[in-house]
Amino acid sequence: MNLNESLDLYVKYIRFGKNLRDMSKNVINKYFYVWISNLPESYHWKDMQRFYDLVWSICRYGRKPRDQQWLKEKINEREHNLTEEDIEYYCDLFYQLQVFYKYIRGINT
């Protein structure tokens, strides 16, 4: 998401009276649905980029902690072709990337 898209999204939510918490929830959902809808089981580099964008959006906009169980439940709510091994891989990577993000931001985990 580039700066113009971010500003457009912000203006849209302000115009319709949504608060920032609603906006952050919708941004996270947007990144999740973009990732899960584009065949993440292929492990194509663009799929991985979409997954990294999802993790970044959670770290950046998330107001409450989201763990591996949250991701697993979210994946299982949607129709997908991921195997259990794929889901476990993404859940582990999800956790590791969040820890790394906190580390580089200087936040104790």
N, C-alpha and C positions, 0 to 999 in steps of 0.2 A: 504494500500500500504506500503510495507516494504522498507527499505533503498535500497536494491539491485534493486527492481523494479523502485524506484525513480531515482536512478543513471542511470539505463538502459534507462529510458524514457528521461532523460536529455541528455545523450550521443546521442540517436537517433535524437533528435531535433537539437542538435549542428551539428551533422554530415550532416543533410539535410538543414542546414542554417536557421532553424526557430529561432525566437527570443523568449525571455522568456514570452512576452505577449501572443504569439500564444500558447506557452506551457501551460500557466495558463488557457487560455480559453478552451483548449482541456482537461485539467485535470478536470475542473468543468463539462464540458459536459460528460466526462467519468463517473464521480460519479452520475450525474443526470440520465443518461441512465441505469446505473446498478440499481439504485433505482427504477425507474419507470417501468423497464422491469421485475421486480421480484414480482409482485402482492402486491404493498404497501397497498392495502385495507384490507389485512389480519391482519395488525398490529402485525405480528409476531416479536419477539425481533430482529431477523436478519434484517427484513425490517426496523425497527427503527434504527438499527445500520447503515444501508446503508444511511438512511436519515440524521443521525448525521454526517456521513462522507461527505455527500453532503454539509451540512451547514459549516462544518469545512473547506472544500476545498474552498468555497466561501470566508470565512473569511480570510483564509491563502493566497490564490492566487488571489483573485478578485481585480482588479484594479479600478473598479467602483462599487458604491453601487448597490446592488440588493435588491429590496423590495418584498413585498407580491404580488404585481401585476406582477412582473417579473416571480415569481414562478407559479402563476395561468396561465399566458400565456404560459409558457413553458410546463406545464402539459397538457393544452388544445391542444397544437400542436401535442401531441402524442395520440395514441389510448390507452385508459385506462378504468378501471372499477370503478373508484373512483366516489362516489356521491358528490354532492355539499357540503354536510356537511363534508365529508372527506377532500375535497380540502380546505375548510375554516379552518379545524383543522390544516392541514399541513402548511397552510399559516401563521396562528397565531403562531404556534410552530417555524416556520422558522424565524419569526421576533424576538420572545422571545430569541431564541438561539443566534442570532446575537448580540442582546443587551447584553446578558450574556457574550458572548465571548469578546466583547469590554470592558465590566466591569472588567473581570479578567485580561485583558491585560493592564488595566489602561488607556484606551482611553475614553475621554468624549464623550457621545452620544448626 
